[in-house]
Each structure stands twice: as structure tokens, then as C-alpha cells.
Amino acid sequence: MIGFGGGFVMKKNLSTSVLGPFIQPPPKPIILNSGPFSVVFDPSLAFLRYLRFGDQEVLRSIYGALRDEKWRTPLPTLSNLAVEQSTSGFKISFDAFYSEGSSIDFGWRGTIEAEGPRISFSFNGRSRSTFPANRIGICVLHPITECAGKPCSVEKTDGTIQDGVFPLLVSPHQPFKNIRAVRHEVVPGVQAEVRFSGEVFEMEDQRNWTDGSYKIYSRPLELGWPYEVPRGTEISQTVTVSLLGGGIPSHVPSLLEKPRVLEIPHSPDLAKRFPIGLRSSDLDGVLSYKSAELIKSLELSFLQGDLLFAATIPWKNQLQRIYHEAVTLGLDLHLALFLTNASEIDALCFEIKSSNLSIKLFLVYSYSSPLTPTTLIELAKQKIGEISPESIVAAGTPIDFVQLNRNRPLPETPCLPSFGINPQIHLVDQLSIIENLDALPYAIHTCYDFTSKPVVLSPVGLKGGLTDIRHNSLFEAAWTVGVLSKLLPTGNIHSLAFAQTIGSNGIFLNDGSPSPVFHVLHDLAGYKEVYALRSSHPIQVLGLMLINAEKKHRILLANLVHETQEIDIVTGSCNANILLLDETNISRAQESTLSKEHKISDKVTIKLLPYGIARIDIL
């Protein structure tokens, strides 16, 4: 990772660099046990997270939620929290209150009781106003790593049993409806049963929105939304989780009690690194010489420009600015077309031909539809092919994968598929964003199942490339390492576009120095082969191995949680230079003084501060 003079002056509030301005560090999670269960209670959201039986995650989380008429998820105000741990279990109680906009006034009492291998979560709420809603009640998330492709049995509301499978590939629609209970095997001889009461529940595959779970929720979507919640409405629901089977031990060591370890696979699946680029600036004017030279040092593959035909700035002016930026950076140009009508394609093609512009790839989108209409795809392919037969055409959606998955292109569709990645469609907290990394390879594999063409991923970022308050923080950089570790080894990806060069979503800090995300991208420069490292705690630490043309090896790893962790990296005997990026040296202006050579006999233990990143160069 590299810095260029003018060191960044750290503010006294270090959380600014860790999470971004105005973001308070989250309260420390509460670890609890009940018989063989270990769980984590998140006091910031009243989520019961990571219900585990030893190393096996039984459920990702249980929580109460309110979705308004626009599918927004307001965060509750919590009070009267009480947590009691006993020798045989625990009890948690709290009050949650929503006061959103001018109409929503709703509160509920949460009670979580655990005794041995049984945990219940109760939601008892009452509306104090009349308001429209799309959903109110308990949600249960099953983890995909432990469940994808595994058998389960579903007890329906009519008492019948349906034998099924958690979908391996991303299911476009609900895999199970009318649910009373779901069972699946945790380990041989031990089953987990999740039983519901108070409403009719159904399951959706949240990987459609690149969320890392299967969600069970109420009420059924077929009943319609939004629906009116009259003042005085009472909502009572309970979910009970039980471990079933003979000889269940009274206590099982928790994964949280074990060391964090990253291991190099004995026979790694080596993958070629796909092209990575940035999106062009949304600012008028041109890149400064300093900014341009810094971006060139990233050795990116392309620049993506968004051509907005509905914008107040004429599209020809936009095209001129975008093309000049690509030429300045010496990068191939990917041009994303946000069209209002088909005639704009003719005008654009005339301009490109008359100006002799070179465009590597066209992304074709429509303002009027979340997914590019087939007629527009065929017209764009024809017109672009006439003026630039070597150019690649892609189409799909700049938003989430569900649009593409529910409207799958035919195999003969004459373009590459594309979709964007936004990790916070449903929940915006740091833990949920990190959890959603698990879904990324599944979306790619599912796309490959209905088209053999490689997928274009754009835009990729917090809020799908829009400005998030955590932009340019260490958290965003750690998340970026997580994205790379999940996607780089996956295959079937044509290219990926991250943040902007400069501007509202640029990769420089306010003082012009490189951001943490810049440093992560710089660590990839020159390294064209990659494979994933095995993580003992993949929700807390991820890493990957990079290999350059001289067969030099570089490990890049990130602490994915807001707490200091010690991580063992099993490298074998070697010498290595180790460089850290954390809240104490966020600018890395003096890299040579920060990198330290270590002699490693078998493994090296690195202490990483919250969302810290380590680069290990094997010598």
C-alpha cells in the first residue's frame, strides 16, 4: 500500500477513520450460552445472532422488523434492556419503539428465553396509530454456508410434511410457503427445529439481493402490500428453536472460543484475476496531475463512464468529459448508457463514429425499466455492431441481482449479463453488511447456470455505488477485501467496477490523500493470479493470496469486525514483510518505515485493530 507525501492528520476521534464521520462505534455484542447453544445478542438492534452448535451455525439471526409501505426498514429505539445469564440458559427482555415520519407509531416487547437446547423469541406489539406497512413481525435467517443444497423438512400450516432442500442456486421465488416449522440436520444425529406461531410464514432466498441467508418472515406476500395497520392492532408472534436428537451434550465449545486462523490450501484453486476498474468522476473539470498519477499506479483495467441521457448536462458534454478522463488515465473505456428512448442509440452511435471514439464495452440500461428490455438489447447490439464490431455489449440491471434472476435472459441473448452489488438492501448495520459477503459467489454461480457468458458487475459498493456515510472509512476498505476474497477466485466474471475516481464516491480523502480503499486496490497492482485462504471465522476475518508474474506471493487479509483480533496466518517457514493499515496510520504516507520484515517458522500472529488490514509479502 502506498502513500504520496502530505501525511493525513488523525483526528482525536479515531472512529472517524474506522467507520466514517458521525458514526458511533457499535456497543459490544453480548455472548451468551444455553446448554449446547452459543449465541450473540446485538444490543444495538436487539438481534439474536449466530445461534451455534459448536462450530456449526444453526441460524444466522432472529429479530423483529417493521417494513414501511416503501419496503424501508426503520431502526427501532430500544429501552428497558435486561440480560440475565444463568448456568442453564439466559433471559433477555427489551422494549422497541418505531416513530417514523408522520404516521408510524408502533411498539413491541421482546422476550428471549433460553433453557438448555431450546430458545424462544417472542414479539408482542401494539399499534398506537393507523399506518400502511408491508411487514411487521419476526424474521428468522438460516445461514447459506451450512444450509445451501442440504435437505430439510417443512411442516405446513395444515399439518402436512414437505420434504425439500435449501436451494443451492439462488431461487428466484419463495422455496417454501405456509410454514409452521422447519427442520434440518446440524451434525449427524442432531437436528434443529424452528417452530413458528402467531402468523403464516414463508421463506425467501435473500441471495437475490446478495444477502447471505434464507429469510423466513410473515405475512405471505400473496396477501398483498401495503396493508393498513389500524390503531390498536396487536401483533403477537413466537419462534422457538430446539435441538433434537439423542445424546445432545449439555455444553459444546463455541467457535468464538477458538483462535482465528487463516490457512493456505494444500491444493489451491488458482484463478486468473478479472479486470477491475473505477467509475468516472461526477465532477465537472478534469483530474489533477497528482490524482491521475495516483490512479495510474493502481494498474486498473478500465474506466466506466455513466452516460445519463435524462440529466440536465447534455449527454455529448458528459461523453466528452468521460472520454477525456479515460484518455488521461490511459484506460479502456466502459460506457454505461442510461437511455430514455431508443432513438438515443442512433444519436450516440453517430457521435462515436464521427469522433472516432474507441469504446471497449457498452452497458445498456433503460430509465423506464429496472431491467433492460429485450427490444432495446437487440437494437443496441445491432447499432453498436455496425459502428464498432469489436465492442462488447452487456445489459441487465445496475441494481440488485433479483431483477436478472427473475427475468433470466435466454441463452442466445446477444450480450453479457450485468447486475450491481449493494450489500444493504435490507439492513444497513456493519455486521449485516459483512454477513452478506457469503452470498456473492452464489449469485455468480446462479448466473452461470442460465447463461454461460461471463457477468459484468457494476456498480459494486456500499449503497450500490451511491454515497454511504461510511465511504472512505476503514470499514469500507475491509469490506472491499471481503468482496475481493469472495469474488476473485469465483470465475465467470467479465469485469467489476468499484467506486469513482474522484467526487462524491471517489477514492481520495477530503485532503486529497489516498483513502483506505485506494490502498486495497493498490495492493492488487501487478498481481494477476489469486486464490482464497481458508478462514476459521469467515464472518470475522477473510483473506486471499495474490501471485504476480515473477511468482511472488502476497497475502491480503482484513479484520471484518469492530474489535481488535489476533489472527494466526499459517504460512510455513519463510521471511515476510508485513504492513498494516489501521486507524493509527490510515494515510501510509511513509510506507517504508511501516513495513517490517519477519522471520516466520510456521505461522505468524497479527494483531489487527477494528477493520484493520494486513499485507504480507512472502520473500
N, C-alpha and C positions, 0 to 999 in steps of 0.2 A: 504494500500500500504506500502511496506516495503523497508528499505534500510539496508545495512550491512557495517557500518564503512566507512572511507575514503570518506568524502563528496565531491561531484562534485564541482569544482571551476567554477563559472559562468564567462563567458567572457563578456566583456563590450557590445558587440553587442548581445543583447538578442534575436534578430531574429534567431540566430544560433540554439538556443534550440527550438524555436517556429516552424520554417519551415525547418531547416537544413542549413548547410553551403552553402554560395554563393547564397542563395535565398533571394531576396529583398522583404520586405513586399509589398503587392499589394496596388495600390492607392485606396483611399477611394471611394466606389461607390457613384454615384450621384443619389439622389432620386428626381423624377420629377412627376408632376401631369398634367393631361389633362382632364378636366371635371370629369367624374366618374372614370377615369383610374388613377392608380398609377403605376409607373414603376421604375426600377432601371437601370441606364446606367453604364456599366462597362468600365471605360476609359482605362483599360489595354488591352482589346481585342476588343473594340467597339461593345460589345454585348448589346442589349436591353433585359434586363432580367425581369422576374416576372411581366408581364402585369396583373394587378389585378383589379377586380371589387369588392371593399370591401375586404372581407376575401377570395373570390374565385379567384383562379389563372386561368386566361383565356389562357395565353400562358406562357410557361417556358422561351422561348427566341426567338429572331430573330437576325441573324448575317450573315455576309458574310464569305465564306470559299473557300479555294483552296485546292484540294486534288491532290497530285502528282501521278505519274504512279504506285507507290507502296502503295497507299492509306495513305500516311503520310499527316499530316495536318500542314504545316509550319505556324508559327505565323507571322503576319504582323508587319511591322514597321509603327507606326501611327504618323501623324503630322497634323498641322493646325486644331486642335480640337477646336470647338466653341460650346458653350452650352448656350442657351437663354431660360429662363422660363418666361412666361407671365401669366396673370390672367386666360386666357382661354386655354393655351396649352404650347408647347415648341418647340424649333427647335435645332437640333444637326447637325453639319457637320464636316467632317474629311476626311483626305486622308490616304489610306492604301497602303503599298508597299511590294511586295514579291521579294526577291532576294535570291533564294535558289539554291545551287550547281552551276553548270556551265551553266545551260540553262534557268532557270526560271527568267523572268524579267517581272513582271506584277504589275499594279497599278490600284486602283479604288477609286472613290469618293463616299463617303457615305453621304446621306442626310436623316435625320429623321424629319418629320414634324407632329405635333400633334395639333389638334384643337377639343376641346370637346371630344365626344365619338368616335373619328376617329384618327388613327395613320398610317402613311405611312413610309415605309423604302425603299429607292432607292439605287441601286447598279449600278454604271456606270464605267466600267473598260475598259482598253486597254492593249493589249499585246505589249511589246517592244522587244520581242524575239520570236522565234519559239521553242516550247517545248511540250512534252507529258503531258497530265493531265487526271485524271479520273473524275474530277468535278470542276466547278467554278460557284459561284453564291450564292444566298440567301438560307439559311436554316431556317425553322420555326419548333420549338419544341412545341408540345402540351403536357401538364402535364398528367401523368398517374393517379395520385390520383383523380383528378377531372374528367377525361375522360374515364378511363377504364370501359368497359361494357356499356357506355352511347350511346344513339342514335346520329347520325349525318347525314347530307345530303351533298352529294358531287356533285357539278356542274362540268360536264365533259367538255373537250375542244370542243366537238361537240354540246354543249348546253343542253344535256340531264341531268336529275337529278337522282342520285343514292342514295336511302335511305340505310343507313348502320349503323354500330355500331363500335365504337372504340373497338378493341379486348380486351376481359377481360383476357384471357390467351395469352401467347406470340405467335404471329402469325409468323410462320417460314418464310413467304414471304410477299411481299407488299400487304397490305389490300386494297389499292386504287391506281389506276393509272390514267393518263391523267386528272390531276386535274386543274380546273380553279378556283374553290372556295370551301371552306368547311365551313359549319355552324354547331354549336352545342349550346345547351341551357346552359347558365351560371347559372342563377337562374330562377324560374318560371316567364315568361313574358319577359325575356331578352335573346337574342341570340347573339352569337359572330360570325361574318363572317370574314374569312380570304381569300382575293382575290389576285390572282397571275397574273402577266403579264410578257412577255418577253421571256418565255420558257415554255416547257411542264414539269409539276411537277408530282411527285408521292410520296407516303408515305411508309416508312418502320417502323417496330416495333423495336426500338432500345434496347428494353429489351433483345433481342437476344445477345447483347454484354454487358448485365447488365447496360445499360444506362437508366436513368429514364425518358424516353419520347418517343413520336411518332415523327419521323422526316419527314417533307415534304421538298423535295430537287429537283433539276434538275441536269443533264438531265436524261431521262429514262435509266435504266441500260441495257435494251434490245437493245439499240443502240450500245453497246459495249464499252470497255475501254481497255487500254488508247486510247485517240484520240489526234490527233495533233492540237495544237493551233498555227496557223501561226502568224508571226509577223504582227502587225497592226490590229489583231482581236479586235472588240469592243463587249462588253457584257453589256447589259442594262436590268435590271430586277427591278420590283417594287412589294412589298407586302403591301396591305392595310388591316388594322384590324378595324372593325367597330362593335359597339354595336347597336343592332336593337331591337325595341320594343317600346311600348307606355309608357310614363311617366318615362323615364330614368332620374334619378336625375342629377343635374349639379355637385354634389360632393358627394362622398361616403367615409366615414372614412376608411383609409387604415389599413391593418393588421399590417404594420410596426409601426403605431402609438399606438398599443395596447401592454400591458405588456406581457412579455414572461412567460408562466405558464406551469408547469408540474403537472398533476393531477393523483392521484391513482384511477383507475377504481373501481366503487362500486362492480361489479361482474367480477373480472379479469379472463381471460382465463389462468389458471395456466398450465405451460408446464414443463416437465422434461428436464433438461439441457442435450444436446447431448455431446458426447465425443469430447474434444478439445485436439489437440496435436501440436507439433512443428516438423519441418523437421530437419534432422540430419545436422551436420556441413559439410561444403565443404572444411574444412581444414584438412591437414594431422596431425597426432598426436592424442592425447586423451584430453578429458576435464580435466581441473584442478579441484582439490578437491573443491575449492571455487565455481567455476562455477556450478559444479554438484550439490552441496548442495543448491545453489540458485534455480536452475531449479527444484529440487525435491520439494522445498517449494511451487511451483505453483500447485502441485497436478494434473498434467496433466494425460490424459488417455493413450496416446501412443506417440511413436516417429515414424515419417515416414522417411525412407531412400530411396533415389533415386539411383537406380542401373542402371548406364549408360553403356550399352554394347558397344557403339561406342567410349567411352572415351579412352584416352591413358593409364590411370591407369587400369590394369587388373580388371575385374569385381569381381574376387574372393577376391582381396585385398580390393576393395570397400565394399564387403559384410562383410568381417571380421571387418573392421573399424566401419561400421554401427551397426553390431550386438553387438560389444563391447560397443558402446555408449548406446544402449538400455539397456544392462545389467547393466551398471554403473548407469543409471538413474532409474532402476527398472521399466521400462515401457514396455508395449506390443509393438510389432514392426509391423508397416505397411510398406510393401516393394513395392515401385513403380518400375516396370520393363519397361525400355525403350529399346525395343528389335529391333534388326536389321534383325533377321530371326527366323523362328520357331524352329530351332534346339537348340537355346539358352535355350529354356524352358526345354528340356531334360537335358542339362548340369546343369542347375540351380537346378532342382529337385533332381538330383543325389547328388549334393553337399549338399543340405539341408538335405536329408535323411542320408547321410553318416556322416555328422557332428551333426546330431540330433538337428537341429535348430528349434525353435518354432516361427512361423510367424502367427500373428493374421489375417492379411488381405494383399492380393496381389492386387495391381493396375496394370493392364496390358495395356501398350501403345506400339505404333509402331513408329519407327523413320520415316518410309516411308509414313505415313498417319496421318492427323490431328485427325482422329477418328479410334479407334481400329477396324480392320476388323473382321467380324463375324467368319471367319475361325480360326483366332488367338484366339478369345474369347473361342470358343468351345474346341480348343486344350489345352489352358491354364487351363480351368476348369477341363478337363479330367485328365491331367498330375498332376496338383496340388492336385486334389481329391484323386489320387492314393497314394500319399505320406503323405498328411495332410488333411484328410477329414473334420476336424473341421475348417480349414481356410476358410475365406470369400474371394471371388474373385469379384473385381469391374473392370469396363472398361468404356471407353468413350474418354475423351479428357482432357489434362492438360491445355488447353487454354479455349476459351470462350464458352458459352452455345449454341451459334448458331450452332456449329458443331453437337451437340447432338440433338438439336431441329429440324434441317433439315434432320437428318438421324436417326429418332426415332427407338430405339430398339423394337423388338416385345415383347409382354408381357411375352412370355415363354423364353426370353433370360436368360441364367443361370448365371447371375451375377448382381451386383448392378450397377446402372448408376453413372457416375462421371463426373465432369467438374470443371474447375478452375474459379476464380473470379479475374478480372483485371478491375478496375474502370476507366482506362484511355486509352481504345482502340481508342477513337475518340479525346477527349480533355483532356489536362493534368493539367489545372489550378485547384486551390483548390475548387472554387465554383462548378465547374462541377463534380469533384470527389465526393463531398458531395451530390450533387443533385442525383447522380446515386445510392445512397443507397436505394432510393424508389423502384428500380427495383428488388431487391434481393428476396423478398417474392414471387413475380410473377413468377420468374424463377423456384422456388421450387414447387409452385402450378402447373405450367405447366408440370414439370417433373412428378409429381404425377398423372397427367391426362393421361399420356401414359404408365406409369409403376407404380405399387403400391409399388415397392421396394424403400426403403429409399436411398437418394443420398449421395455420398461421395464428399465433397467439398475440392478440393486440386489441386494446391496451392491457398491460399487466401492471397492477399496482393497487395500493390501498385506495378504496373507493373507485376501483376500475380505472385508475389514472387521473381521476379528479383530485383536487387538493384536499388532503386529510390533515387535520391539525397535528398529527404525528409525523408529517412529512419531514424528511431530512433528519430524523432522530436516529439514535442507535437502534431503537425498536424496529424501525423500517429497514435498516441495514441487516439486522438479524433475520427478519422475515425474508428478505431478499436471498440470503444464504440458504434459508429453508426452501424457498422456491427453486433455486438452482439445484439443490441436492435432490429434490423430488423429480424435477423435470429433465435435467441434463442427461441422466442415464436412461431416460424412458424410450427414446426413439420416436419415429413417426412425427416429428415436429419440423416444420419448414423453417420457422423463424419466430423470434419473440421480441416484442417492443416494450421496453420499460418506460421510465419517466422521460420528461422533456430535457433538452439540453440546458436551457436557461428559462426563467419565467416562473409562473406560479407553481409549477410542478417540476422545476429544474433540479439539477444535481449539484448545485452550489449553495453554500450558506449565505446569509444576508450580507456578510462582509466580503463575499466573493471567493472565499476559500472552499476547497472541495468538501463535500458532505460525506458522512459515513457510507452512503450508498455509492458514491463515486469511488471510494476506496475499495469496496467489494468488487465493483466492476473492473477496477484497475488490476486487482489480483488475478483476474481471468486472462489478462492480456498475454498473448503468446502461447497459451495452453489450449490445445485443440482436442485432447482426449480426456475422458473423465469416467470415473465410476463412483458409486455411492459407498460410504462406510457404514458398517453395521453399528447401530446405536442401541444401547441397553435401555435408554429412556428417550424414545423418539419425540415425545412431546416437550422434552426439556433441552435436548441437545441434538443437533444434526451436523453432519459433515460430509465432505466429498474429497476425493483425490483427483488432482489435476496433473496431466503429463504433457510436457512440451516436446518439440521436435528433437531436442537433444536428450530426451528420455529423463529429464529432470522431473522430480516428483514434488508436488506441493499439496499440503493438506489445508483445507479451509473449513473452519468449524465455527458454530455460533451457539452461545447460551441463549435459549429461547424464552427464559422466564425472568421475572423481575426480582431475582435474588441471586446472591453470589453462589457459584457452584465450583466444586473441584471435579475435574474431568480427567480420567485416565485415557490416554491415547496409546494403544498398543502398536508400536512401530517396528519392533525388533531392534537389534543393535545398530546404531547409526549416529552420525553427527547431524545436527539440525540447527538452523536459525529460526528463532521463534519471535514473532512480532504480534503484539496485542493492540487491539483497538477498543477503547472503553471510555468512560466519562472523564478520565484523567488526561487523555491525550487525543482528543477527538480530531484534531487537525492533522496530527502526524507530520508536523512541519519539519521535524528533524528526525527523519526515519532512521538514519544511520546510527543515531545514538540510542534508539529504542530497540533495535533488533539485537538479540543476544544469541550467541552460539552455545549449544548444549551438547554434551556427550550423553547419549541415551543407551542404556544397556538392554532394555526390553520395552519399557513404556515410559512415557513422560506424563506427569500430573500437572495440569494447568489450572490455575485459579482464575476464573472468569467472573468479572463483575456483571451486574444486571445487563443483559443483552450485549455482553461483550463478544468480540470476535477475535479469533486467533488464526494466524497464518504460520504454518510450519513448513519450511523449505528443507527437504532432505538433501544433505550434502554428499 
